[in-house]
Amino acid sequence: MIDNTGTIRKAKLDDASAICRIYNHYIENTIITFEEDKVTVSDMKERIRETRLKFPWLVYENNEGEILGYAYATRWKSRSAYQYSVESSLYIEKDHTGQGIGFKLYEELINKLIALGYHAMIGGISIPNDPSIKMHEKLGFEKVAHFNQVGKKFDEWIDVEYWELALDKYASLETTPA
């Protein structure tokens, strides 16, 4: 069932338990994240608190109040000249993937980043992950790097691709009449 009636809002610390439930599934069962140990609710609260000081952290909540996904941005690199670039993350509850929730969250995240004056958004994708690649392509991201066997999880070497979106280019596409 597709949930098109949910709302996207700023993450609250009280969302940490639901966010952990979503994220820990990916930690324990997939190569999508390179974390290998489950994240505790208190650790997630601290991540949300720290991230929201400078960057957006959004959740998608259905009409029943259940968190079905989240997206956020973080600093790309620590050197000062990178201050206008961010790295993005997106996770959807395992039973609700493929329903457009991730696309909606990413669109909202992009718009928030544009409003905050950021210039470039970078998404890292562990390969294989065709749904994530298709979503990034649909939003105008371009593949800018492919790193071979840079991570090892579940006793398997994993490649990572980096996809970049020039936010000013995205903003101009959004306002150009069809």
Secondary structure, 3 states (H helix, E strand, C coil): CCCCCCEEEECCHHHHHHHHHHHHHHHHHCCCCCCCCCCCHHHHHHHHHHHHCCCCEEEEECCCCCEEEEEEEEECCCCHHHCCEEEEEEEECHHHCCCCHHHHHHHHHHHHHHHCCCCEEEEEEEECCHHHHHHHHHCCCEEEEEEEEEEEECCEEEEEEEEEEEHHHHHHHHHCCC
